[in-house]
Amino acid sequence: MEDQYYDIERRASVKETSRELRRKFLRYKDGSKCIVQLRGVRPFLSEKYDLTAHPNYALTADYDQKNYFDIEKFLNHKLVLKENDQYEVMEIEE
């Protein structure tokens, strides 16, 4: 029961901290900062990271559309067997 009370108290505390940060953040309206919320850590104000400065930025779809990964296409592929393909049929019993 104590753990449950502590969890409720902690969530209320984190919610209050987040609310305070948002008030402070919105008051200054600085576009170079953001509120970061991670599990197990109180929300905090942080500098935004410039994604274009990342070493792997050139591999993203934001850099070049040819890097776009289509998950629907990847998941909806169909296996096509050719005449000379070798395969083994296995029966699985439940």
N, C-alpha and C positions, 0 to 999 in steps of 0.2 A: 504494500500500500504506500509506503514511504517513497519507493522508486517512482510510482505513478505520480505522486504529488510533486516530486522533484522534476520529473519530465514536464509536467504542466507549467510549473514555475519557470523552468528553463526556456520553454517555448515562448512564454509571455515576455521574458527578459529579452530574448533574441528579437521578438517582434517589436518591442519598445526600442531597442538599439537600432533596428532597421528603420523604424519610423523617424527617429532622431536624425539619422544619417540622411534620409530622404529630404527632411525639412532643411537641413544644412546645405545639402547638395543643390536643392532647387532654389535656395536663396542666392547662392553664388552663380549658378548656371554656367559653370566652367565646362566647356566641351572636351577638355583634355583629361577629365577624371570620370570615374564610374564607381558604382557601389558593387562590391564583390560579395556574393553570398555562397559559402561553401559549407557542406555538412560538417558539423562538429566544431565550427569556428564562428565566432561572432562576425556579423557583416562589417566590412571596413571599406574605407574610401581608398581608391588606388588610381594610379596613372594609367591611362589607356595605352595599350601596346599597338604600335604601328605595324600592322600585318605585312605591309609591303617591305618592311625591313627584315623579315624572317628569311633565312637562307633557302627555305623550300617554297617560298611564295610563287616562284615560277612554275611549280607543279600543280597549282590550284586552278580551278575553273575561273576564278576572278581574274587571274592573269591572262589566261588564254582559254577560250571556249572548247578547244579540242581536248582539254584535260577533264572535261565534264564526265562524270561516271554515272551512267544511267542504271540505277538499281533495278528498275522494272524490267529492262531488257536483259540484265544479267540473270534475274530470277526466273524469267519466262522462256529460257532457251529450251529447245527440244533436241533430244539426242537422235541423230540420223545415222543409221548403220549403212555401210556400203557393202557391196557384194563380197569384196575380199577381206573385210574386217574379221578379225578373230575375236570371239567372245566365249564366255563360259556361262551357262545357265545354271543357277543354283536355286533349289527349293528350300524355303525356310518354313519350318513348322512352328506353330504357336503353342 
